[in-house]
């Protein structure tokens, strides 16, 4: 069973940058589509960006396009989220997720993913 562990969260000022990492423990990581979601206080979990199993296709939420980049290194079983030009509204717990179903495409809903990490907090101050 795939276990996902996120790291790299923290507190930054508006305009700053952070890079999140998500390491998978199992042998299925490199066959899974991977995505980042986030959830702010009192809000629903929302899609941020994702990448298909081979890394040839990425998809982003409109709110993070041109600011965030998703990438993966299957040799290291690691998913990344490079975040730049951060805004206070980016404050949330960020989760990585894995899907072995339709791994050629990037699903944008939480229901498309069967494995989740525990989350890492990102706080952006004004």
Long-range contacts (C-beta under 8 A, 24 or more apart in sequence): 1-26, 1-115, 2-26, 2-28, 2-29, 2-32, 2-98, 2-115, 3-115, 4-96, 4-97, 4-98, 4-115, 4-116, 4-117, 5-117, 5-118, 6-94, 6-95, 6-96, 6-117, 6-118, 6-119, 6-120, 7-120, 8-120, 9-94, 9-120, 9-121, 9-122, 10-121, 10-122, 10-123, 11-123, 11-124, 11-125, 12-86, 12-122, 12-123, 12-124, 12-125, 13-124, 13-125, 13-126, 14-86, 14-87, 14-88, 14-124, 14-125, 14-126, 15-85, 15-86, 16-86, 16-124, 17-82, 17-83, 17-84, 17-85, 17-86, 18-83, 18-86, 18-122, 19-80, 19-81, 19-82, 19-83, 20-80, 20-81, 20-83, 20-94, 20-96, 20-120, 20-122, 21-78, 21-79, 21-80, 22-78, 22-79, 22-80, 22-81, 22-96, 22-117, 23-76, 23-77, 23-78, 24-77, 24-78, 24-79, 24-98, 25-77, 28-98, 28-100, 29-74, 29-77, 29-98, 30-74, 30-77, 31-100, 31-103, 32-98, 32-99, 32-100, 32-103, 32-115, 33-98, 33-99, 33-100, 33-102, 33-103, 33-104, 33-105, 33-106, 33-107, 34-70, 34-72, 34-79, 34-96, 34-97, 34-98, 34-99, 35-70, 35-96, 35-97, 35-99, 35-106, 35-107, 35-108, 35-113, 36-70, 36-79, 36-81, 36-94, 36-95, 36-96, 36-97, 37-94, 37-95, 37-96, 37-97, 37-110, 37-113, 38-90, 38-92, 38-93, 38-94, 38-95, 38-122, 39-92, 39-93, 39-95, 39-119, 40-91, 40-92, 40-93, 43-92, 45-95, 45-110, 47-108, 47-109, 47-110, 48-81, 48-94, 49-81, 50-106, 50-107, 50-108, 51-79, 51-106, 52-103, 52-104, 52-105, 52-106, 53-103, 53-104, 57-104, 57-105, 57-106, 58-106, 59-106, 59-108, 61-108, 63-89, 64-90, 83-122, 86-122, 86-124, 87-124, 88-124, 88-125, 88-126, 89-124, 90-122, 90-124, 91-122, 91-123, 91-124, 92-121, 92-122, 93-119, 93-120, 93-121, 93-122, 94-119, 94-120, 94-121, 94-122, 95-119
